Amino acid sequence: MQHPQPFTLKEIRSHGTKSFPCAFYRTRSARTGTLVKHHWHDEVEILYFSGGSFLLDINMEPFSIDSESLWFINPGELHSIVTSTPDSQEDAVVFSPDLLCFDTYDTAQVQLIQPIQKGRMLFPRCITPNHPAFYPIRDAFMSVFHSFRHTCQEETDMDMIAVTDDLTSQLYIKSSLLSILAVLSEHHLFTPTEKNYDKRVEDIKTILTYIKDNYKEKIYISDLAEQVSLNEQYFCRFFKKAIGRTPMEYVNEYRIKQTRRLLEETDLPVTEVCLECGYNNMGNFLREFRRQTGATPLQYRKQYQRTVD
């Protein structure tokens, strides 16, 4: 039996603001299992694990994490996090390289920031405490966290999501991110991009994008398999191995995530929410919603409203 997802575990839809594309996330879970579902974005992400046991999947390559460490996700990399430790936590800062650009084409702009922007330079995968770069980078990462902390948009027992439009905070955040780049450069930890096209990763991204764009409509296994030119039987095995759940389990999870968003952000009746998110049968919708959240839609909406009042 699957454990219901915690109410406050939500996917971030944008990273910071248009004028300051940078955000800090703190994700907690009281139970084991999926902490962050498969996704990707065009920004750089720096992850900090202070302890606990995790499985970090990047471009369908699994990495076991059992001790304090810093990890880097390059733009476009498909990734997810599973934890085997109850009461676990991971912190992340996600930012666009555009945030750190210089108007003048100095050496930093030409030799580092511009190549990062164009995908020609990669961050290292992982840094641990036995590397001399670890503590300076961790200190700068925590400085970013503290600069965001007092502007926190949302903080609950499960999550923190922070963006800022405060001038002083933005200056400290940018200087800390530049410090991280400086330390990485000092220790020669950036590497030129190797053009290794992985069709498996691109196929998964194609499928997830199709689900995102079509979840309101009927979706059949044949529709998904067709997107990547695979037969249905092989496609199902491929998807399950990559994502850890069947294609239709993933579709239902995505639809329920969208229903939670509508219940939180709108006053739409439950029947309209049901139809808006691709469910044509109210009974099936209510069973799936309760299975994933442990509550009815009305209970969920009331519980959410109590947390924000």
KOLPA-483465 format. One line per field, with one value per residue: residue number from 1; x, y, z of N, C-alpha, C, O in turn; residue in one letter. Coordinates in steps of 0.1 Angstrom, whole numbers. Layout:
% KOLPA-483465
i <- c(NUM|...)
n.east <- c(X|...)
n.north <- c(Y|...)
n.up <- c(Z|...)
ca.east <- c(X|...)
ca.north <- c(Y|...)
ca.up <- c(Z|...)
c.east <- c(X|...)
c.north <- c(Y|...)
c.up <- c(Z|...)
o.east <- c(X|...)
o.north <- c(Y|...)
o.up <- c(Z|...)
aa <- c(a|...)
This chain:
% KOLPA-483465
i <- c(1|2|3|4|5|6|7|8|9|10|11|12|13|14|15|16|17|18|19|20|21|22|23|24|25|26|27|28|29|30|31|32|33|34|35|36|37|38|39|40|41|42|43|44|45|46|47|48|49|50|51|52|53|54|55|56|57|58|59|60|61|62|63|64|65|66|67|68|69|70|71|72|73|74|75|76|77|78|79|80|81|82|83|84|85|86|87|88|89|90|91|92|93|94|95|96|97|98|99|100|101|102|103|104|105|106|107|108|109|110|111|112|113|114|115|116|117|118|119|120|121|122|123|124|125|126|127|128|129|130|131|132|133|134|135|136|137|138|139|140|141|142|143|144|145|146|147|148|149|150|151|152|153|154|155|156|157|158|159|160|161|162|163|164|165|166|167|168|169|170|171|172|173|174|175|176|177|178|179|180|181|182|183|184|185|186|187|188|189|190|191|192|193|194|195|196|197|198|199|200|201|202|203|204|205|206|207|208|209|210|211|212|213|214|215|216|217|218|219|220|221|222|223|224|225|226|227|228|229|230|231|232|233|234|235|236|237|238|239|240|241|242|243|244|245|246|247|248|249|250|251|252|253|254|255|256|257|258|259|260|261|262|263|264|265|266|267|268|269|270|271|272|273|274|275|276|277|278|279|280|281|282|283|284|285|286|287|288|289|290|291|292|293|294|295|296|297|298|299|300|301|302|303|304|305|306|307|308|309)
n.east <- c(8|6|19|1|8|23|4|15|35|47|52|75|66|79|111|121|117|108|126|145|158|159|157|151|148|135|129|111|103|82|82|95|104|95|109|114|99|105|118|128|147|156|175|203|209|217|223|220|228|225|226|214|199|197|185|196|187|200|196|188|208|217|225|238|234|247|259|269|269|274|256|254|232|230|217|187|190|175|160|155|146|148|141|153|152|134|119|135|155|162|181|179|192|181|189|191|217|218|214|239|253|276|276|299|323|342|368|357|330|334|349|337|309|294|299|287|260|255|256|281|298|301|290|305|297|295|305|323|330|357|370|388|373|348|339|341|322|299|296|290|267|250|249|234|210|204|201|178|160|146|128|110|84|67|64|62|56|66|78|98|96|113|116|129|125|140|165|190|192|192|216|235|229|236|263|271|266|283|307|306|310|336|351|348|360|386|395|395|371|351|340|344|316|306|294|272|246|218|195|175|170|161|138|122|118|104|80|71|66|46|25|22|12|-12|-28|-54|-70|-82|-58|-40|-20|-10|-9|12|33|36|47|74|80|78|69|40|43|71|76|62|78|102|95|87|111|127|113|101|75|44|33|6|2|18|6|-19|-9|1|-22|-37|-20|-25|-52|-50|-37|-57|-77|-65|-60|-83|-119|-134|-160|-159|-167|-162|-134|-127|-134|-118|-93|-90|-105|-133|-150|-165|-165|-141|-123|-125|-117|-91|-80|-83|-67|-41|-38|-50|-73|-106|-115|-128|-121|-94|-92|-103|-84|-61|-67|-68|-41|-31|-44)
n.north <- c(-12|22|51|81|112|140|168|194|191|203|210|233|259|281|295|317|351|370|391|385|356|333|310|296|264|243|211|188|156|135|108|78|74|89|121|142|145|132|156|184|214|246|259|262|240|236|213|205|181|174|152|118|93|89|85|98|105|111|120|93|79|64|77|70|85|90|106|139|162|181|186|190|201|203|225|213|186|156|147|133|126|102|92|71|76|84|116|133|157|180|207|233|255|272|286|309|311|335|354|361|375|398|431|442|426|409|387|368|368|360|336|319|324|329|305|287|296|289|262|250|245|226|221|205|171|162|173|165|165|159|173|202|223|221|232|261|264|253|272|295|287|284|311|321|309|321|347|345|337|355|366|347|332|311|289|258|229|211|222|248|277|301|334|366|402|420|445|445|418|405|414|402|375|372|378|356|334|340|337|309|301|311|296|270|274|281|256|242|228|230|216|211|207|175|163|142|126|113|91|78|94|117|107|101|126|137|121|129|156|154|143|164|183|172|162|168|155|123|98|72|42|36|61|73|56|59|85|81|62|34|0|-9|-28|-29|-2|2|-13|1|27|22|13|35|56|45|38|28|39|48|51|72|92|94|104|129|141|142|159|183|186|191|216|232|230|243|269|279|284|265|241|207|189|203|206|179|172|191|182|159|137|117|103|105|88|73|93|103|80|77|102|101|79|89|111|107|119|134|155|179|178|181|206|222|216|226|254|260|259|282|303)
n.up <- c(0|-9|7|14|-2|14|23|18|0|-28|-62|-75|-96|-108|-108|-86|-96|-126|-129|-110|-112|-92|-66|-34|-20|6|13|30|45|63|61|44|9|-22|-25|-42|-73|-106|-128|-148|-156|-169|-154|-132|-105|-72|-47|-13|10|43|59|64|42|8|-26|-54|-86|-117|-150|-154|-141|-111|-79|-48|-16|15|33|44|18|-13|-43|-78|-103|-137|-163|-179|-171|-162|-132|-99|-64|-39|-6|20|46|74|83|67|50|23|9|-15|-40|-68|-98|-126|-149|-162|-143|-133|-151|-167|-179|-192|-212|-196|-184|-168|-177|-204|-204|-185|-175|-198|-213|-196|-198|-224|-223|-226|-206|-177|-144|-116|-106|-78|-46|-17|19|21|2|-6|-16|-5|21|18|-3|8|29|14|2|24|31|11|17|42|34|19|39|56|38|33|15|20|46|62|82|64|41|26|7|-10|-23|-33|-34|-23|-22|-8|0|-25|-35|-17|-22|-50|-47|-32|-48|-69|-55|-51|-78|-81|-63|-74|-99|-90|-81|-104|-112|-130|-161|-197|-219|-229|-258|-254|-265|-250|-258|-243|-221|-234|-245|-223|-213|-234|-231|-205|-210|-229|-213|-194|-211|-220|-200|-194|-212|-225|-220|-235|-232|-257|-269|-255|-260|-287|-290|-287|-305|-298|-291|-272|-251|-246|-242|-217|-199|-202|-193|-166|-155|-157|-143|-121|-116|-132|-165|-164|-136|-132|-148|-133|-109|-117|-126|-102|-87|-101|-95|-68|-68|-80|-61|-40|-51|-63|-62|-74|-79|-68|-87|-111|-109|-110|-137|-151|-147|-162|-154|-160|-146|-116|-94|-98|-97|-70|-56|-64|-56|-28|-23|-29|-13|12|19|13|-15|-6|22|19|8|29|49|37|36|63|69|57|67)
ca.east <- c(0|14|16|-3|18|20|-4|23|46|42|62|77|63|88|123|123|109|114|137|155|155|167|148|156|138|138|119|111|93|82|82|104|98|98|110|112|96|113|116|140|145|167|183|213|205|227|216|228|223|233|226|204|201|189|189|195|187|203|197|187|219|214|236|235|239|246|266|269|275|268|254|251|223|231|204|182|192|163|164|145|152|140|148|151|153|122|122|146|155|173|180|184|191|180|191|195|231|217|214|252|260|282|275|312|328|354|373|347|319|337|355|329|295|288|299|276|247|253|257|294|306|293|293|309|285|293|316|321|338|372|376|391|363|335|334|338|310|288|294|284|253|242|247|222|198|201|196|164|152|137|118|103|70|59|71|54|64|71|85|100|99|117|121|130|127|147|177|202|192|196|231|242|227|244|277|274|266|296|317|306|317|350|357|348|370|399|399|394|361|342|345|337|305|308|281|267|231|212|181|166|167|152|125|115|114|93|68|66|61|33|16|19|4|-24|-34|-69|-77|-79|-44|-38|-7|-6|-6|25|43|37|56|88|81|81|57|34|49|85|74|58|89|112|90|87|125|132|105|98|61|39|29|-7|4|24|-5|-28|-2|2|-36|-40|-12|-32|-64|-46|-34|-70|-84|-58|-59|-95|-131|-141|-166|-152|-171|-154|-120|-126|-134|-107|-80|-89|-113|-146|-158|-163|-161|-127|-115|-125|-109|-76|-76|-81|-55|-29|-37|-56|-85|-115|-112|-133|-113|-81|-93|-104|-71|-51|-71|-64|-27|-27|-51)
ca.north <- c(0|34|61|93|122|150|179|206|188|209|212|247|262|290|296|331|360|373|400|378|342|325|306|286|254|233|200|178|145|127|94|74|74|100|134|151|136|134|168|191|228|253|266|254|236|232|206|203|171|175|139|109|84|93|80|109|100|122|114|79|73|66|80|68|95|85|115|153|164|190|181|200|197|212|228|202|172|149|143|130|123|93|91|60|80|92|130|137|171|185|221|235|268|271|300|310|317|349|363|365|381|411|439|442|412|406|373|359|366|353|322|310|326|327|291|280|300|282|248|245|243|219|220|191|163|161|176|160|173|157|181|216|233|218|241|274|264|251|285|304|282|288|325|323|305|331|359|342|332|365|369|334|333|300|279|249|218|202|229|262|282|315|343|379|414|430|449|440|403|401|416|391|362|372|377|343|326|343|331|295|299|314|284|259|278|280|242|236|218|230|207|214|198|164|162|128|126|101|90|74|106|126|100|103|140|138|115|137|168|151|141|177|191|165|154|170|147|109|94|58|37|37|75|76|48|65|96|77|51|21|-8|-7|-36|-24|11|1|-17|12|38|17|12|49|65|38|36|26|51|53|56|86|101|97|113|142|147|146|171|194|189|198|230|239|231|253|282|284|280|257|230|195|183|210|202|166|173|200|175|147|126|118|95|111|78|70|105|103|69|80|113|96|70|96|122|103|128|137|168|189|178|186|221|228|215|236|267|262|261|295|314)
ca.up <- c(0|-9|17|8|-3|23|16|15|-9|-40|-72|-77|-110|-113|-99|-84|-104|-139|-127|-102|-114|-82|-55|-24|-16|16|12|41|44|76|58|33|-4|-31|-19|-53|-84|-118|-135|-153|-158|-177|-145|-125|-92|-62|-37|-1|19|56|65|59|31|-4|-39|-64|-100|-127|-163|-153|-134|-97|-70|-34|-7|29|42|40|4|-22|-56|-88|-115|-148|-170|-187|-166|-156|-119|-89|-52|-31|7|28|60|79|88|60|44|14|6|-29|-46|-82|-104|-140|-151|-167|-131|-129|-163|-167|-191|-199|-216|-190|-185|-161|-186|-217|-202|-176|-174|-211|-216|-187|-204|-237|-221|-230|-194|-168|-130|-111|-101|-64|-37|-3|29|20|-9|-1|-20|1|31|12|-11|18|36|5|0|36|31|2|25|52|27|16|50|61|28|30|10|25|54|69|87|54|30|26|-7|-8|-33|-27|-42|-14|-29|-1|0|-38|-36|-9|-29|-61|-44|-27|-60|-76|-47|-54|-91|-79|-57|-84|-108|-84|-80|-117|-111|-142|-172|-209|-222|-239|-265|-253|-266|-245|-263|-233|-213|-242|-247|-210|-212|-244|-226|-194|-216|-235|-202|-189|-221|-224|-189|-193|-222|-223|-224|-235|-233|-271|-272|-249|-267|-301|-289|-288|-315|-292|-289|-259|-240|-243|-236|-203|-192|-202|-184|-152|-151|-156|-134|-109|-116|-145|-171|-159|-123|-133|-153|-122|-99|-123|-125|-88|-84|-107|-87|-55|-71|-82|-48|-32|-57|-68|-55|-83|-73|-70|-100|-122|-107|-115|-152|-155|-146|-170|-149|-165|-137|-103|-84|-100|-92|-55|-51|-67|-48|-14|-23|-30|-3|24|22|2|-20|3|34|15|6|42|56|32|40|77|70|52|75)
c.east <- c(9|10|11|8|14|14|5|34|42|54|63|75|73|99|126|113|116|126|148|153|163|157|155|145|143|126|121|101|94|83|92|97|102|98|108|110|105|108|129|137|158|177|193|207|216|220|225|221|232|234|215|208|192|194|186|197|189|205|197|199|217|227|231|241|237|253|265|276|267|267|250|243|225|218|200|183|179|167|153|153|142|148|144|152|141|127|134|144|166|170|185|182|191|181|195|209|230|218|228|260|265|279|288|317|341|357|363|335|322|341|346|314|288|288|289|262|245|255|270|303|297|299|298|296|284|306|313|331|353|378|377|380|350|331|332|325|298|285|286|269|245|240|235|210|194|196|181|155|142|127|110|89|62|68|61|63|71|81|88|103|102|121|122|131|134|161|189|203|197|211|239|240|236|259|281|275|279|308|318|313|332|357|358|359|384|404|397|383|350|348|337|327|310|294|276|252|226|198|171|161|157|139|116|110|103|80|62|60|47|22|12|10|-10|-32|-49|-77|-75|-65|-44|-24|-2|-2|9|36|46|47|70|90|85|68|52|41|63|85|71|70|100|108|91|101|130|126|102|83|56|34|15|-7|9|14|-15|-22|-2|-12|-40|-32|-19|-45|-61|-43|-47|-77|-78|-60|-72|-107|-140|-148|-158|-155|-163|-140|-118|-125|-122|-94|-80|-97|-127|-156|-155|-159|-146|-118|-114|-117|-94|-72|-74|-69|-42|-27|-42|-68|-94|-111|-116|-125|-99|-82|-95|-91|-61|-55|-68|-49|-23|-34|-42)
c.north <- c(13|44|74|103|133|162|190|203|192|211|228|250|272|292|311|339|363|382|395|363|333|322|296|277|246|223|190|167|137|112|91|75|86|114|144|143|140|148|174|206|234|259|256|251|231|226|204|192|171|162|130|101|87|86|92|103|112|116|99|71|75|68|78|79|91|95|129|155|175|184|192|194|207|214|216|188|167|144|141|126|114|92|78|63|88|106|135|151|173|199|223|250|266|285|299|316|331|359|368|371|395|418|440|428|410|391|364|357|357|338|313|312|324|312|283|283|291|267|242|242|237|220|206|184|164|166|172|167|170|165|195|226|232|229|255|275|262|265|295|300|286|303|328|320|316|344|358|341|343|370|357|336|323|291|271|239|209|209|243|266|297|322|357|390|425|432|443|425|399|403|405|378|361|371|363|333|328|337|316|293|302|302|273|262|276|266|235|225|219|222|211|203|187|162|147|128|113|100|86|86|115|120|102|117|143|133|124|150|165|149|155|185|185|159|157|161|132|105|78|54|39|51|78|69|54|77|93|65|38|13|-7|-15|-32|-10|11|-3|-6|23|34|17|26|57|58|35|34|39|57|57|70|96|104|106|127|149|151|158|184|197|195|213|238|240|241|268|288|279|271|245|217|188|189|207|188|166|181|192|161|135|127|110|100|100|74|81|105|92|72|92|109|87|77|106|118|111|129|151|180|190|184|201|228|228|225|250|270|265|275|306|319)
c.up <- c(0|1|9|8|8|16|11|5|-23|-49|-74|-92|-116|-103|-97|-92|-117|-138|-118|-102|-105|-71|-46|-20|-4|16|22|39|57|73|47|20|-12|-24|-30|-66|-96|-125|-140|-155|-165|-167|-139|-111|-83|-50|-25|8|32|63|60|47|20|-16|-49|-78|-109|-140|-163|-148|-119|-89|-56|-25|7|38|37|27|-3|-36|-66|-100|-126|-156|-179|-182|-159|-143|-109|-76|-44|-18|13|43|64|84|81|54|34|11|-8|-32|-61|-88|-119|-141|-156|-155|-129|-140|-160|-180|-199|-201|-210|-191|-179|-171|-198|-214|-193|-177|-188|-215|-208|-194|-216|-236|-225|-218|-184|-154|-126|-106|-86|-57|-23|6|28|9|-3|-5|-12|11|26|5|-2|25|27|3|12|37|22|10|35|46|23|28|55|51|24|26|18|34|63|75|77|44|33|11|-5|-21|-27|-38|-34|-20|-21|-1|-14|-40|-29|-17|-41|-58|-39|-39|-68|-68|-50|-68|-89|-73|-66|-94|-103|-83|-93|-118|-123|-153|-185|-212|-232|-245|-266|-253|-261|-249|-253|-225|-221|-244|-234|-209|-222|-238|-215|-199|-222|-224|-196|-198|-224|-213|-188|-202|-218|-228|-224|-236|-248|-275|-267|-257|-281|-301|-291|-297|-309|-291|-275|-248|-236|-237|-221|-194|-191|-193|-170|-147|-149|-145|-121|-107|-130|-151|-166|-144|-123|-137|-141|-112|-104|-122|-111|-83|-89|-99|-74|-57|-73|-69|-39|-37|-62|-59|-64|-76|-76|-83|-112|-121|-113|-131|-158|-156|-153|-165|-153|-156|-123|-93|-85|-95|-77|-50|-52|-58|-33|-13|-22|-18|11|28|10|-3|-11|16|31|14|20|50|51|36|54|78|66|59|86)
o.east <- c(18|-2|16|15|2|17|2|42|34|65|53|81|74|97|133|102|127|136|160|147|173|150|164|134|155|115|132|91|105|85|98|84|113|88|101|119|111|97|139|125|168|187|192|200|224|211|237|210|244|242|206|219|180|205|174|207|181|213|205|201|216|237|221|253|225|254|260|287|256|277|243|246|222|209|208|179|174|177|142|165|131|160|132|152|139|139|143|133|177|159|194|173|199|174|201|212|239|221|230|272|260|279|288|315|352|350|360|330|314|337|349|307|278|278|283|254|233|254|271|313|286|311|294|287|273|317|303|340|361|390|368|379|342|320|323|318|288|274|277|260|233|230|228|200|183|188|174|143|130|118|103|81|50|78|53|75|80|90|81|111|94|130|117|136|135|169|198|214|205|218|249|250|242|266|292|283|285|317|329|321|339|368|369|366|393|416|397|386|342|361|325|328|316|284|277|246|230|189|160|149|147|129|104|98|94|69|50|50|38|11|0|1|-19|-41|-56|-89|-67|-61|-47|-15|10|7|16|46|57|53|78|101|94|57|61|43|66|92|77|72|106|116|96|104|138|133|99|79|62|33|14|-14|5|13|-18|-28|-4|-13|-46|-37|-20|-49|-68|-47|-49|-84|-84|-61|-73|-105|-152|-142|-151|-146|-159|-133|-107|-116|-116|-85|-72|-96|-134|-168|-144|-151|-139|-108|-103|-110|-86|-60|-64|-62|-33|-16|-39|-72|-90|-104|-109|-122|-94|-73|-88|-87|-54|-46|-64|-45|-12|-31|-47)
o.north <- c(14|45|77|104|136|165|196|212|185|214|234|243|272|290|317|335|359|380|399|358|326|331|288|281|242|227|184|170|134|104|100|75|92|118|154|134|151|150|168|209|227|265|244|260|223|232|201|194|169|160|136|102|88|81|95|97|121|107|93|59|87|63|84|81|89|92|131|150|179|178|201|184|219|206|210|179|174|137|146|123|117|92|73|54|98|107|141|156|168|204|216|257|259|294|289|326|339|370|379|373|402|412|440|419|410|384|353|346|349|329|301|303|317|307|273|274|287|260|230|236|241|221|197|190|167|164|174|174|178|164|200|236|241|235|262|284|268|268|302|308|290|307|338|327|319|351|367|344|339|377|357|342|326|286|277|240|202|203|249|260|304|317|359|388|436|423|436|420|389|395|400|370|351|364|358|324|318|332|310|283|294|298|266|253|271|263|222|214|210|221|214|191|190|160|141|130|102|107|91|87|120|127|105|119|151|139|127|155|174|154|158|192|192|151|149|160|129|110|72|63|43|53|85|74|53|80|101|58|31|19|-4|-10|-31|-8|18|2|-4|28|42|21|28|64|65|30|38|49|69|66|78|107|116|115|136|161|162|166|194|209|204|221|249|250|248|277|299|271|269|240|217|183|183|205|186|159|177|195|152|124|138|109|98|103|73|78|107|94|70|91|113|87|74|109|124|110|125|158|189|200|191|208|238|237|231|258|282|273|280|318|328)
o.up <- c(8|5|-1|18|9|5|1|2|-29|-45|-75|-101|-128|-91|-106|-94|-119|-145|-119|-92|-109|-66|-51|-17|-4|18|24|32|62|83|40|20|-10|-19|-28|-69|-96|-127|-137|-155|-166|-172|-140|-105|-88|-44|-27|12|31|72|53|43|22|-17|-51|-81|-109|-142|-170|-150|-115|-92|-52|-27|11|50|25|24|0|-41|-62|-105|-124|-154|-186|-189|-150|-142|-111|-76|-42|-18|13|51|58|88|87|54|36|10|-13|-28|-66|-84|-123|-134|-154|-157|-123|-140|-151|-190|-212|-193|-217|-197|-185|-172|-202|-222|-193|-181|-188|-221|-213|-195|-219|-246|-228|-220|-182|-151|-133|-103|-81|-63|-18|1|33|7|4|1|-13|9|30|5|-3|27|32|2|10|42|25|9|36|52|23|27|57|55|14|34|22|29|70|75|80|39|41|5|1|-28|-16|-49|-38|-23|-27|-3|-15|-46|-34|-17|-44|-65|-41|-39|-73|-74|-50|-69|-96|-78|-67|-98|-109|-85|-93|-123|-124|-154|-185|-208|-242|-238|-276|-243|-266|-243|-253|-222|-216|-245|-235|-205|-219|-240|-214|-194|-221|-226|-194|-194|-229|-215|-182|-201|-209|-239|-213|-240|-250|-283|-274|-260|-286|-311|-296|-296|-314|-291|-266|-237|-225|-228|-213|-183|-180|-185|-161|-135|-139|-138|-111|-96|-140|-144|-164|-140|-115|-132|-140|-106|-97|-119|-109|-75|-82|-98|-69|-49|-68|-67|-31|-30|-65|-50|-61|-67|-86|-89|-121|-131|-120|-136|-168|-163|-150|-170|-151|-158|-118|-84|-75|-88|-72|-40|-43|-53|-27|-3|-14|-14|21|40|-1|4|-9|21|39|19|22|57|59|40|58|87|70|57|93)
aa <- c(m|q|h|p|q|p|f|t|l|k|e|i|r|s|h|g|t|k|s|f|p|c|a|f|y|r|t|r|s|a|r|t|g|t|l|v|k|h|h|w|h|d|e|v|e|i|l|y|f|s|g|g|s|f|l|l|d|i|n|m|e|p|f|s|i|d|s|e|s|l|w|f|i|n|p|g|e|l|h|s|i|v|t|s|t|p|d|s|q|e|d|a|v|v|f|s|p|d|l|l|c|f|d|t|y|d|t|a|q|v|q|l|i|q|p|i|q|k|g|r|m|l|f|p|r|c|i|t|p|n|h|p|a|f|y|p|i|r|d|a|f|m|s|v|f|h|s|f|r|h|t|c|q|e|e|t|d|m|d|m|i|a|v|t|d|d|l|t|s|q|l|y|i|k|s|s|l|l|s|i|l|a|v|l|s|e|h|h|l|f|t|p|t|e|k|n|y|d|k|r|v|e|d|i|k|t|i|l|t|y|i|k|d|n|y|k|e|k|i|y|i|s|d|l|a|e|q|v|s|l|n|e|q|y|f|c|r|f|f|k|k|a|i|g|r|t|p|m|e|y|v|n|e|y|r|i|k|q|t|r|r|l|l|e|e|t|d|l|p|v|t|e|v|c|l|e|c|g|y|n|n|m|g|n|f|l|r|e|f|r|r|q|t|g|a|t|p|l|q|y|r|k|q|y|q|r|t|v|d)
